[in-house]
């Protein structure tokens, strides 16, 4: 699940043409945490998942569907 979610987050970021730093800022998290999300190196909390969704302008269902 982590790897699929990481792939989805990377895809969304690249589709928008954002750097990791810009995406992290838009998602309200540190660049290091965002890098760990994309690297599937962290277990996301609900709060972090919600921040990702808000930053990318998608809902949880869309994010999880894009990771399938």
PDB file of N, CA, C, O and CB in Angstrom:
ATOM      1  N   UNK A   1       0.828  -1.203   0.000  1.00  0.00           N
ATOM      2  CA  UNK A   1       0.000   0.000   0.000  1.00  0.00           C
ATOM      3  C   UNK A   1       0.868   1.261   0.000  1.00  0.00           C
ATOM      4  O   UNK A   1       0.594   2.209  -0.736  1.00  0.00           O
ATOM      5  CB  UNK A   1      -0.940   0.002   1.217  1.00  0.00           C
ATOM      6  N   UNK A   2       1.927   1.265   0.837  1.00  0.00           N
ATOM      7  CA  UNK A   2       2.793   2.439   0.896  1.00  0.00           C
ATOM      8  C   UNK A   2       3.424   2.725  -0.456  1.00  0.00           C
ATOM      9  O   UNK A   2       3.476   3.875  -0.892  1.00  0.00           O
ATOM     10  CB  UNK A   2       3.878   2.246   1.948  1.00  0.00           C
ATOM     11  N   UNK A   3       3.901   1.685  -1.116  1.00  0.00           N
ATOM     12  CA  UNK A   3       4.567   1.875  -2.410  1.00  0.00           C
ATOM     13  C   UNK A   3       3.590   2.402  -3.451  1.00  0.00           C
ATOM     14  O   UNK A   3       3.941   3.275  -4.245  1.00  0.00           O
ATOM     15  CB  UNK A   3       5.192   0.557  -2.893  1.00  0.00           C
ATOM     16  N   UNK A   4       2.370   1.881  -3.456  1.00  0.00           N
ATOM     17  CA  UNK A   4       1.367   2.355  -4.424  1.00  0.00           C
ATOM     18  C   UNK A   4       0.997   3.806  -4.155  1.00  0.00           C
ATOM     19  O   UNK A   4       0.841   4.598  -5.084  1.00  0.00           O
ATOM     20  CB  UNK A   4       0.103   1.474  -4.375  1.00  0.00           C
ATOM     21  N   UNK A   5       0.859   4.146  -2.892  1.00  0.00           N
ATOM     22  CA  UNK A   5       0.529   5.525  -2.532  1.00  0.00           C
ATOM     23  C   UNK A   5       1.681   6.461  -2.902  1.00  0.00           C
ATOM     24  O   UNK A   5       1.451   7.567  -3.392  1.00  0.00           O
ATOM     25  CB  UNK A   5       0.212   5.632  -1.020  1.00  0.00           C
ATOM     26  N   UNK A   6       2.906   6.022  -2.671  1.00  0.00           N
ATOM     27  CA  UNK A   6       4.078   6.820  -3.035  1.00  0.00           C
ATOM     28  C   UNK A   6       4.099   7.088  -4.536  1.00  0.00           C
ATOM     29  O   UNK A   6       4.392   8.201  -4.972  1.00  0.00           O
ATOM     30  CB  UNK A   6       5.373   6.107  -2.603  1.00  0.00           C
ATOM     31  N   UNK A   7       3.789   6.067  -5.318  1.00  0.00           N
ATOM     32  CA  UNK A   7       3.749   6.219  -6.776  1.00  0.00           C
ATOM     33  C   UNK A   7       2.672   7.211  -7.184  1.00  0.00           C
ATOM     34  O   UNK A   7       2.890   8.039  -8.069  1.00  0.00           O
ATOM     35  CB  UNK A   7       3.501   4.864  -7.455  1.00  0.00           C
ATOM     36  N   UNK A   8       1.517   7.132  -6.546  1.00  0.00           N
ATOM     37  CA  UNK A   8       0.414   8.049  -6.862  1.00  0.00           C
ATOM     38  C   UNK A   8       0.789   9.490  -6.528  1.00  0.00           C
ATOM     39  O   UNK A   8       0.505  10.402  -7.304  1.00  0.00           O
ATOM     40  CB  UNK A   8      -0.858   7.645  -6.096  1.00  0.00           C
ATOM     41  N   UNK A   9       1.421   9.695  -5.386  1.00  0.00           N
ATOM     42  CA  UNK A   9       1.827  11.042  -4.979  1.00  0.00           C
ATOM     43  C   UNK A   9       2.860  11.592  -5.959  1.00  0.00           C
ATOM     44  O   UNK A   9       2.772  12.748  -6.372  1.00  0.00           O
ATOM     45  CB  UNK A   9       2.398  11.033  -3.539  1.00  0.00           C
ATOM     46  N   UNK A  10       3.824  10.778  -6.325  1.00  0.00           N
ATOM     47  CA  UNK A  10       4.841  11.215  -7.288  1.00  0.00           C
ATOM     48  C   UNK A  10       4.193  11.573  -8.622  1.00  0.00           C
ATOM     49  O   UNK A  10       4.538  12.583  -9.235  1.00  0.00           O
ATOM     50  CB  UNK A  10       5.908  10.116  -7.492  1.00  0.00           C
ATOM     51  N   UNK A  11       3.257  10.746  -9.066  1.00  0.00           N
ATOM     52  CA  UNK A  11       2.571  10.997 -10.340  1.00  0.00           C
ATOM     53  C   UNK A  11       1.817  12.328 -10.289  1.00  0.00           C
ATOM     54  O   UNK A  11       1.905  13.131 -11.218  1.00  0.00           O
ATOM     55  CB  UNK A  11       1.593   9.840 -10.669  1.00  0.00           C
ATOM     56  N   UNK A  12       1.083  12.558  -9.210  1.00  0.00           N
ATOM     57  CA  UNK A  12       0.339  13.816  -9.073  1.00  0.00           C
ATOM     58  C   UNK A  12       1.286  15.012  -9.091  1.00  0.00           C
ATOM     59  O   UNK A  12       1.011  16.022  -9.740  1.00  0.00           O
ATOM     60  CB  UNK A  12      -0.487  13.815  -7.772  1.00  0.00           C
ATOM     61  N   UNK A  13       2.393  14.893  -8.379  1.00  0.00           N
ATOM     62  CA  UNK A  13       3.356  16.001  -8.325  1.00  0.00           C
ATOM     63  C   UNK A  13       3.941  16.280  -9.707  1.00  0.00           C
ATOM     64  O   UNK A  13       4.030  17.431 -10.135  1.00  0.00           O
ATOM     65  CB  UNK A  13       4.488  15.685  -7.326  1.00  0.00           C
ATOM     66  N   UNK A  14       4.335  15.221 -10.391  1.00  0.00           N
ATOM     67  CA  UNK A  14       4.935  15.396 -11.713  1.00  0.00           C
ATOM     68  C   UNK A  14       3.932  15.931 -12.729  1.00  0.00           C
ATOM     69  O   UNK A  14       4.298  16.724 -13.596  1.00  0.00           O
ATOM     70  CB  UNK A  14       5.510  14.077 -12.204  1.00  0.00           C
ATOM     71  N   UNK A  15       2.668  15.508 -12.633  1.00  0.00           N
ATOM     72  CA  UNK A  15       1.632  16.020 -13.537  1.00  0.00           C
ATOM     73  C   UNK A  15       1.468  17.528 -13.387  1.00  0.00           C
ATOM     74  O   UNK A  15       1.155  18.230 -14.348  1.00  0.00           O
ATOM     75  CB  UNK A  15       0.293  15.319 -13.271  1.00  0.00           C
ATOM     76  N   UNK A  16       1.684  18.014 -12.170  1.00  0.00           N
ATOM     77  CA  UNK A  16       1.525  19.446 -11.909  1.00  0.00           C
ATOM     78  C   UNK A  16       2.814  20.229 -12.169  1.00  0.00           C
ATOM     79  O   UNK A  16       2.813  21.460 -12.148  1.00  0.00           O
ATOM     80  CB  UNK A  16       1.075  19.664 -10.472  1.00  0.00           C
ATOM     81  N   UNK A  17       3.896  19.519 -12.412  1.00  0.00           N
ATOM     82  CA  UNK A  17       5.169  20.178 -12.669  1.00  0.00           C
ATOM     83  C   UNK A  17       5.802  20.779 -11.426  1.00  0.00           C
ATOM     84  O   UNK A  17       6.587  21.722 -11.525  1.00  0.00           O
ATOM     85  CB  UNK A  17       4.983  21.244 -13.691  1.00  0.00           C
ATOM     86  N   UNK A  18       5.469  20.245 -10.257  1.00  0.00           N
ATOM     87  CA  UNK A  18       5.978  20.768  -8.995  1.00  0.00           C
ATOM     88  C   UNK A  18       7.265  20.061  -8.600  1.00  0.00           C
ATOM     89  O   UNK A  18       7.465  18.885  -8.902  1.00  0.00           O
ATOM     90  CB  UNK A  18       4.931  20.616  -7.889  1.00  0.00           C
ATOM     91  N   UNK A  19       8.129  20.795  -7.923  1.00  0.00           N
ATOM     92  CA  UNK A  19       9.281  20.180  -7.269  1.00  0.00           C
ATOM     93  C   UNK A  19       8.788  19.539  -5.973  1.00  0.00           C
ATOM     94  O   UNK A  19       7.662  19.777  -5.537  1.00  0.00           O
ATOM     95  CB  UNK A  19      10.422  21.235  -6.990  1.00  0.00           C
ATOM     96  N   UNK A  20       9.639  18.732  -5.374  1.00  0.00           N
ATOM     97  CA  UNK A  20       9.269  18.162  -4.078  1.00  0.00           C
ATOM     98  C   UNK A  20       9.098  19.263  -3.041  1.00  0.00           C
ATOM     99  O   UNK A  20       8.219  19.185  -2.184  1.00  0.00           O
ATOM    100  CB  UNK A  20      10.326  17.148  -3.608  1.00  0.00           C
ATOM    101  N   UNK A  21       9.932  20.280  -3.121  1.00  0.00           N
ATOM    102  CA  UNK A  21       9.845  21.394  -2.175  1.00  0.00           C
ATOM    103  C   UNK A  21       8.515  22.128  -2.308  1.00  0.00           C
ATOM    104  O   UNK A  21       7.873  22.452  -1.309  1.00  0.00           O
ATOM    105  CB  UNK A  21      11.006  22.369  -2.391  1.00  0.00           C
ATOM    106  N   UNK A  22       8.108  22.385  -3.546  1.00  0.00           N
ATOM    107  CA  UNK A  22       6.839  23.083  -3.772  1.00  0.00           C
ATOM    108  C   UNK A  22       5.662  22.233  -3.313  1.00  0.00           C
ATOM    109  O   UNK A  22       4.740  22.738  -2.673  1.00  0.00           O
ATOM    110  CB  UNK A  22       6.681  23.446  -5.256  1.00  0.00           C
ATOM    111  N   UNK A  23       5.691  20.958  -3.636  1.00  0.00           N
ATOM    112  CA  UNK A  23       4.607  20.065  -3.223  1.00  0.00           C
ATOM    113  C   UNK A  23       4.529  19.988  -1.703  1.00  0.00           C
ATOM    114  O   UNK A  23       3.440  20.030  -1.132  1.00  0.00           O
ATOM    115  CB  UNK A  23       4.806  18.658  -3.819  1.00  0.00           C
ATOM    116  N   UNK A  24       5.676  19.876  -1.052  1.00  0.00           N
ATOM    117  CA  UNK A  24       5.701  19.818   0.411  1.00  0.00           C
ATOM    118  C   UNK A  24       5.077  21.075   1.001  1.00  0.00           C
ATOM    119  O   UNK A  24       4.269  20.998   1.927  1.00  0.00           O
ATOM    120  CB  UNK A  24       7.143  19.647   0.927  1.00  0.00           C
ATOM    121  N   UNK A  25       5.452  22.226   0.465  1.00  0.00           N
ATOM    122  CA  UNK A  25       4.899  23.494   0.946  1.00  0.00           C
ATOM    123  C   UNK A  25       3.383  23.531   0.763  1.00  0.00           C
ATOM    124  O   UNK A  25       2.654  23.907   1.681  1.00  0.00           O
ATOM    125  CB  UNK A  25       5.551  24.679   0.210  1.00  0.00           C
ATOM    126  N   UNK A  26       2.913  23.145  -0.408  1.00  0.00           N
ATOM    127  CA  UNK A  26       1.474  23.158  -0.684  1.00  0.00           C
ATOM    128  C   UNK A  26       0.712  22.173   0.200  1.00  0.00           C
ATOM    129  O   UNK A  26      -0.465  22.372   0.498  1.00  0.00           O
ATOM    130  CB  UNK A  26       1.221  22.835  -2.151  1.00  0.00           C
ATOM    131  N   UNK A  27       1.396  21.113   0.611  1.00  0.00           N
ATOM    132  CA  UNK A  27       0.764  20.086   1.450  1.00  0.00           C
ATOM    133  C   UNK A  27       0.973  20.344   2.940  1.00  0.00           C
ATOM    134  O   UNK A  27       0.510  19.566   3.775  1.00  0.00           O
ATOM    135  CB  UNK A  27       1.310  18.713   1.090  1.00  0.00           C
ATOM    136  N   UNK A  28       1.660  21.420   3.273  1.00  0.00           N
ATOM    137  CA  UNK A  28       1.851  21.773   4.675  1.00  0.00           C
ATOM    138  C   UNK A  28       2.738  20.807   5.434  1.00  0.00           C
ATOM    139  O   UNK A  28       2.493  20.514   6.605  1.00  0.00           O
ATOM    140  CB  UNK A  28       0.534  21.857   5.352  1.00  0.00           C
ATOM    141  N   UNK A  29       3.774  20.309   4.762  1.00  0.00           N
ATOM    142  CA  UNK A  29       4.700  19.403   5.440  1.00  0.00           C
ATOM    143  C   UNK A  29       6.128  19.770   5.059  1.00  0.00           C
ATOM    144  O   UNK A  29       6.361  20.520   4.111  1.00  0.00           O
ATOM    145  CB  UNK A  29       4.399  17.921   5.079  1.00  0.00           C
ATOM    146  N   UNK A  30       7.064  19.235   5.805  1.00  0.00           N
ATOM    147  CA  UNK A  30       8.460  19.508   5.490  1.00  0.00           C
ATOM    148  C   UNK A  30       8.849  18.785   4.203  1.00  0.00           C
ATOM    149  O   UNK A  30       8.234  17.793   3.812  1.00  0.00           O
ATOM    150  CB  UNK A  30       9.381  19.077   6.657  1.00  0.00           C
ATOM    151  N   UNK A  31       9.877  19.305   3.564  1.00  0.00           N
ATOM    152  CA  UNK A  31      10.375  18.658   2.353  1.00  0.00           C
ATOM    153  C   UNK A  31      10.844  17.247   2.671  1.00  0.00           C
ATOM    154  O   UNK A  31      10.601  16.323   1.895  1.00  0.00           O
ATOM    155  CB  UNK A  31      11.521  19.477   1.726  1.00  0.00           C
ATOM    156  N   UNK A  32      11.514  17.071   3.803  1.00  0.00           N
ATOM    157  CA  UNK A  32      12.011  15.736   4.183  1.00  0.00           C
ATOM    158  C   UNK A  32      10.863  14.750   4.348  1.00  0.00           C
ATOM    159  O   UNK A  32      10.964  13.615   3.882  1.00  0.00           O
ATOM    160  CB  UNK A  32      12.823  15.813   5.489  1.00  0.00           C
ATOM    161  N   UNK A  33       9.778  15.151   4.997  1.00  0.00           N
ATOM    162  CA  UNK A  33       8.636  14.251   5.147  1.00  0.00           C
ATOM    163  C   UNK A  33       8.048  13.925   3.788  1.00  0.00           C
ATOM    164  O   UNK A  33       7.710  12.773   3.516  1.00  0.00           O
ATOM    165  CB  UNK A  33       7.565  14.871   6.058  1.00  0.00           C
ATOM    166  N   UNK A  34       7.924  14.926   2.935  1.00  0.00           N
ATOM    167  CA  UNK A  34       7.377  14.674   1.604  1.00  0.00           C
ATOM    168  C   UNK A  34       8.257  13.694   0.840  1.00  0.00           C
ATOM    169  O   UNK A  34       7.748  12.796   0.170  1.00  0.00           O
ATOM    170  CB  UNK A  34       7.239  15.986   0.819  1.00  0.00           C
ATOM    171  N   UNK A  35       9.567  13.859   0.937  1.00  0.00           N
ATOM    172  CA  UNK A  35      10.488  12.928   0.278  1.00  0.00           C
ATOM    173  C   UNK A  35      10.301  11.512   0.812  1.00  0.00           C
ATOM    174  O   UNK A  35      10.360  10.546   0.051  1.00  0.00           O
ATOM    175  CB  UNK A  35      11.945  13.380   0.478  1.00  0.00           C
ATOM    176  N   UNK A  36      10.079  11.390   2.095  1.00  0.00           N
ATOM    177  CA  UNK A  36       9.858  10.067   2.694  1.00  0.00           C
ATOM    178  C   UNK A  36       8.536   9.469   2.218  1.00  0.00           C
ATOM    179  O   UNK A  36       8.436   8.256   2.036  1.00  0.00           O
ATOM    180  CB  UNK A  36       9.871  10.161   4.234  1.00  0.00           C
ATOM    181  N   UNK A  37       7.521  10.314   2.014  1.00  0.00           N
ATOM    182  CA  UNK A  37       6.245   9.830   1.472  1.00  0.00           C
ATOM    183  C   UNK A  37       6.469   9.275   0.072  1.00  0.00           C
ATOM    184  O   UNK A  37       6.036   8.164  -0.236  1.00  0.00           O
ATOM    185  CB  UNK A  37       5.181  10.969   1.446  1.00  0.00           C
ATOM    186  N   UNK A  38       7.143  10.046  -0.775  1.00  0.00           N
ATOM    187  CA  UNK A  38       7.407   9.593  -2.146  1.00  0.00           C
ATOM    188  C   UNK A  38       8.323   8.378  -2.185  1.00  0.00           C
ATOM    189  O   UNK A  38       8.265   7.588  -3.127  1.00  0.00           O
ATOM    190  CB  UNK A  38       8.023  10.718  -2.958  1.00  0.00           C
ATOM    191  N   UNK A  39       9.152   8.225  -1.187  1.00  0.00           N
ATOM    192  CA  UNK A  39      10.059   7.084  -1.133  1.00  0.00           C
ATOM    193  C   UNK A  39       9.458   5.878  -0.437  1.00  0.00           C
ATOM    194  O   UNK A  39      10.139   4.871  -0.242  1.00  0.00           O
ATOM    195  CB  UNK A  39      11.324   7.475  -0.440  1.00  0.00           C
ATOM    196  N   UNK A  40       8.185   5.969  -0.060  1.00  0.00           N
ATOM    197  CA  UNK A  40       7.491   4.894   0.662  1.00  0.00           C
ATOM    198  C   UNK A  40       8.258   4.522   1.926  1.00  0.00           C
ATOM    199  O   UNK A  40       8.349   3.352   2.299  1.00  0.00           O
ATOM    200  CB  UNK A  40       7.319   3.649  -0.243  1.00  0.00           C
ATOM    201  N   UNK A  41       8.806   5.546   2.576  1.00  0.00           N
ATOM    202  CA  UNK A  41       9.649   5.340   3.745  1.00  0.00           C
ATOM    203  C   UNK A  41       8.987   5.832   5.034  1.00  0.00           C
ATOM    204  O   UNK A  41       9.665   6.083   6.031  1.00  0.00           O
ATOM    205  CB  UNK A  41      10.977   6.042   3.549  1.00  0.00           C
ATOM    206  N   UNK A  42       7.666   5.969   5.008  1.00  0.00           N
ATOM    207  CA  UNK A  42       6.964   6.464   6.187  1.00  0.00           C
ATOM    208  C   UNK A  42       5.547   5.896   6.190  1.00  0.00           C
ATOM    209  O   UNK A  42       4.923   5.746   5.140  1.00  0.00           O
ATOM    210  CB  UNK A  42       6.940   8.026   6.214  1.00  0.00           C
ATOM    211  N   UNK A  43       5.055   5.587   7.375  1.00  0.00           N
ATOM    212  CA  UNK A  43       3.649   5.211   7.520  1.00  0.00           C
ATOM    213  C   UNK A  43       2.864   6.498   7.717  1.00  0.00           C
ATOM    214  O   UNK A  43       3.046   7.201   8.711  1.00  0.00           O
ATOM    215  CB  UNK A  43       3.428   4.206   8.723  1.00  0.00           C
ATOM    216  N   UNK A  44       2.000   6.800   6.773  1.00  0.00           N
ATOM    217  CA  UNK A  44       1.248   8.053   6.829  1.00  0.00           C
ATOM    218  C   UNK A  44       0.218   8.046   7.942  1.00  0.00           C
ATOM    219  O   UNK A  44      -0.482   7.058   8.162  1.00  0.00           O
ATOM    220  CB  UNK A  44       0.566   8.315   5.504  1.00  0.00           C
ATOM    221  N   UNK A  45       0.140   9.168   8.637  1.00  0.00           N
ATOM    222  CA  UNK A  45      -0.944   9.373   9.587  1.00  0.00           C
ATOM    223  C   UNK A  45      -2.148   9.888   8.803  1.00  0.00           C
ATOM    224  O   UNK A  45      -2.017  10.305   7.652  1.00  0.00           O
ATOM    225  CB  UNK A  45      -0.530  10.373  10.731  1.00  0.00           C
ATOM    226  N   UNK A  46      -3.293   9.857   9.422  1.00  0.00           N
ATOM    227  CA  UNK A  46      -4.485  10.398   8.772  1.00  0.00           C
ATOM    228  C   UNK A  46      -4.283  11.879   8.467  1.00  0.00           C
ATOM    229  O   UNK A  46      -4.701  12.365   7.416  1.00  0.00           O
ATOM    230  CB  UNK A  46      -5.736  10.194   9.660  1.00  0.00           C
ATOM    231  N   UNK A  47      -3.641  12.591   9.389  1.00  0.00           N
ATOM    232  CA  UNK A  47      -3.396  14.021   9.189  1.00  0.00           C
ATOM    233  C   UNK A  47      -2.531  14.262   7.960  1.00  0.00           C
ATOM    234  O   UNK A  47      -2.826  15.150   7.160  1.00  0.00           O
ATOM    235  CB  UNK A  47      -2.729  14.628  10.426  1.00  0.00           C
ATOM    236  N   UNK A  48      -1.471  13.484   7.801  1.00  0.00           N
ATOM    237  CA  UNK A  48      -0.601  13.642   6.627  1.00  0.00           C
ATOM    238  C   UNK A  48      -1.339  13.294   5.347  1.00  0.00           C
ATOM    239  O   UNK A  48      -1.161  13.962   4.328  1.00  0.00           O
ATOM    240  CB  UNK A  48       0.647  12.767   6.761  1.00  0.00           C
ATOM    241  N   UNK A  49      -2.156  12.266   5.387  1.00  0.00           N
ATOM    242  CA  UNK A  49      -2.949  11.885   4.218  1.00  0.00           C
ATOM    243  C   UNK A  49      -3.906  13.016   3.845  1.00  0.00           C
ATOM    244  O   UNK A  49      -4.063  13.339   2.668  1.00  0.00           O
ATOM    245  CB  UNK A  49      -3.736  10.577   4.492  1.00  0.00           C
ATOM    246  N   UNK A  50      -4.541  13.612   4.847  1.00  0.00           N
ATOM    247  CA  UNK A  50      -5.456  14.730   4.597  1.00  0.00           C
ATOM    248  C   UNK A  50      -4.707  15.929   4.019  1.00  0.00           C
ATOM    249  O   UNK A  50      -5.226  16.611   3.136  1.00  0.00           O
ATOM    250  CB  UNK A  50      -6.180  15.134   5.895  1.00  0.00           C
ATOM    251  N   UNK A  51      -3.504  16.191   4.501  1.00  0.00           N
ATOM    252  CA  UNK A  51      -2.704  17.307   3.978  1.00  0.00           C
ATOM    253  C   UNK A  51      -2.319  17.075   2.521  1.00  0.00           C
ATOM    254  O   UNK A  51      -2.345  18.001   1.711  1.00  0.00           O
ATOM    255  CB  UNK A  51      -1.439  17.505   4.827  1.00  0.00           C
ATOM    256  N   UNK A  52      -1.962  15.840   2.195  1.00  0.00           N
ATOM    257  CA  UNK A  52      -1.644  15.515   0.803  1.00  0.00           C
ATOM    258  C   UNK A  52      -2.848  15.775  -0.092  1.00  0.00           C
ATOM    259  O   UNK A  52      -2.727  16.392  -1.150  1.00  0.00           O
ATOM    260  CB  UNK A  52      -1.193  14.046   0.676  1.00  0.00           C
ATOM    261  N   UNK A  53      -4.005  15.300   0.343  1.00  0.00           N
ATOM    262  CA  UNK A  53      -5.223  15.483  -0.454  1.00  0.00           C
ATOM    263  C   UNK A  53      -5.534  16.961  -0.637  1.00  0.00           C
ATOM    264  O   UNK A  53      -5.867  17.397  -1.738  1.00  0.00           O
ATOM    265  CB  UNK A  53      -6.414  14.773   0.209  1.00  0.00           C
ATOM    266  N   UNK A  54      -5.427  17.722   0.430  1.00  0.00           N
ATOM    267  CA  UNK A  54      -5.711  19.157   0.338  1.00  0.00           C
ATOM    268  C   UNK A  54      -4.703  19.850  -0.576  1.00  0.00           C
ATOM    269  O   UNK A  54      -5.082  20.670  -1.412  1.00  0.00           O
ATOM    270  CB  UNK A  54      -5.690  19.802   1.737  1.00  0.00           C
ATOM    271  N   UNK A  55      -3.443  19.527  -0.421  1.00  0.00           N
ATOM    272  CA  UNK A  55      -2.400  20.154  -1.225  1.00  0.00           C
ATOM    273  C   UNK A  55      -2.540  19.875  -2.709  1.00  0.00           C
ATOM    274  O   UNK A  55      -2.276  20.742  -3.542  1.00  0.00           O
ATOM    275  CB  UNK A  55      -1.059  19.695  -0.762  1.00  0.00           C
ATOM    276  N   UNK A  56      -2.962  18.649  -3.037  1.00  0.00           N
ATOM    277  CA  UNK A  56      -3.113  18.272  -4.441  1.00  0.00           C
ATOM    278  C   UNK A  56      -4.519  18.525  -4.974  1.00  0.00           C
ATOM    279  O   UNK A  56      -4.769  18.367  -6.169  1.00  0.00           O
ATOM    280  CB  UNK A  56      -2.763  16.817  -4.618  1.00  0.00           C
ATOM    281  N   UNK A  57      -5.432  18.916  -4.098  1.00  0.00           N
ATOM    282  CA  UNK A  57      -6.792  19.205  -4.542  1.00  0.00           C
ATOM    283  C   UNK A  57      -7.563  17.970  -4.964  1.00  0.00           C
ATOM    284  O   UNK A  57      -8.379  18.024  -5.884  1.00  0.00           O
ATOM    285  CB  UNK A  57      -6.757  20.171  -5.674  1.00  0.00           C
ATOM    286  N   UNK A  58      -7.304  16.857  -4.291  1.00  0.00           N
ATOM    287  CA  UNK A  58      -8.025  15.614  -4.571  1.00  0.00           C
ATOM    288  C   UNK A  58      -8.602  15.097  -3.262  1.00  0.00           C
ATOM    289  O   UNK A  58      -8.158  15.486  -2.181  1.00  0.00           O
ATOM    290  CB  UNK A  58      -7.088  14.543  -5.237  1.00  0.00           C
ATOM    291  N   UNK A  59      -9.597  14.216  -3.365  1.00  0.00           N
ATOM    292  CA  UNK A  59     -10.096  13.604  -2.140  1.00  0.00           C
ATOM    293  C   UNK A  59      -9.396  12.260  -1.937  1.00  0.00           C
ATOM    294  O   UNK A  59      -8.694  11.766  -2.820  1.00  0.00           O
ATOM    295  CB  UNK A  59     -11.645  13.425  -2.194  1.00  0.00           C
ATOM    296  N   UNK A  60      -9.600  11.692  -0.772  1.00  0.00           N
ATOM    297  CA  UNK A  60      -8.921  10.444  -0.414  1.00  0.00           C
ATOM    298  C   UNK A  60      -9.238   9.341  -1.411  1.00  0.00           C
ATOM    299  O   UNK A  60      -8.353   8.572  -1.785  1.00  0.00           O
ATOM    300  CB  UNK A  60      -9.319  10.003   0.995  1.00  0.00           C
ATOM    301  N   UNK A  61     -10.486   9.257  -1.842  1.00  0.00           N
ATOM    302  CA  UNK A  61     -10.881   8.216  -2.796  1.00  0.00           C
ATOM    303  C   UNK A  61     -10.095   8.367  -4.095  1.00  0.00           C
ATOM    304  O   UNK A  61      -9.596   7.380  -4.636  1.00  0.00           O
ATOM    305  CB  UNK A  61     -12.402   8.279  -3.077  1.00  0.00           C
ATOM    306  N   UNK A  62      -9.983   9.594  -4.599  1.00  0.00           N
ATOM    307  CA  UNK A  62      -9.226   9.830  -5.835  1.00  0.00           C
ATOM    308  C   UNK A  62      -7.759   9.446  -5.658  1.00  0.00           C
ATOM    309  O   UNK A  62      -7.159   8.833  -6.541  1.00  0.00           O
ATOM    310  CB  UNK A  62      -9.338  11.307  -6.262  1.00  0.00           C
ATOM    311  N   UNK A  63      -7.194   9.808  -4.522  1.00  0.00           N
ATOM    312  CA  UNK A  63      -5.791   9.492  -4.271  1.00  0.00           C
ATOM    313  C   UNK A  63      -5.583   7.983  -4.211  1.00  0.00           C
ATOM    314  O   UNK A  63      -4.638   7.460  -4.802  1.00  0.00           O
ATOM    315  CB  UNK A  63      -5.317  10.147  -2.966  1.00  0.00           C
ATOM    316  N   UNK A  64      -6.451   7.296  -3.508  1.00  0.00           N
ATOM    317  CA  UNK A  64      -6.307   5.849  -3.388  1.00  0.00           C
ATOM    318  C   UNK A  64      -6.594   5.146  -4.710  1.00  0.00           C
ATOM    319  O   UNK A  64      -5.955   4.142  -5.025  1.00  0.00           O
ATOM    320  CB  UNK A  64      -7.233   5.316  -2.304  1.00  0.00           C
ATOM    321  N   UNK A  65      -7.545   5.660  -5.485  1.00  0.00           N
ATOM    322  CA  UNK A  65      -7.818   5.071  -6.804  1.00  0.00           C
ATOM    323  C   UNK A  65      -6.617   5.223  -7.720  1.00  0.00           C
ATOM    324  O   UNK A  65      -6.288   4.311  -8.479  1.00  0.00           O
ATOM    325  CB  UNK A  65      -9.054   5.723  -7.447  1.00  0.00           C
ATOM    326  N   UNK A  66      -5.962   6.376  -7.650  1.00  0.00           N
ATOM    327  CA  UNK A  66      -4.826   6.599  -8.542  1.00  0.00           C
ATOM    328  C   UNK A  66      -3.617   5.777  -8.124  1.00  0.00           C
ATOM    329  O   UNK A  66      -2.654   5.656  -8.882  1.00  0.00           O
ATOM    330  CB  UNK A  66      -4.462   8.074  -8.572  1.00  0.00           C
ATOM    331  N   UNK A  67      -3.662   5.211  -6.922  1.00  0.00           N
ATOM    332  CA  UNK A  67      -2.549   4.374  -6.478  1.00  0.00           C
ATOM    333  C   UNK A  67      -2.756   2.916  -6.851  1.00  0.00           C
ATOM    334  O   UNK A  67      -1.857   2.095  -6.671  1.00  0.00           O
ATOM    335  CB  UNK A  67      -2.364   4.497  -4.978  1.00  0.00           C
ATOM    336  N   UNK A  68      -3.946   2.585  -7.376  1.00  0.00           N
ATOM    337  CA  UNK A  68      -4.235   1.176  -7.702  1.00  0.00           C
ATOM    338  C   UNK A  68      -3.584   0.758  -8.995  1.00  0.00           C
ATOM    339  O   UNK A  68      -3.726  -0.391  -9.414  1.00  0.00           O
ATOM    340  CB  UNK A  68      -5.734   0.943  -7.794  1.00  0.00           C
TER     341      UNK A  68
END
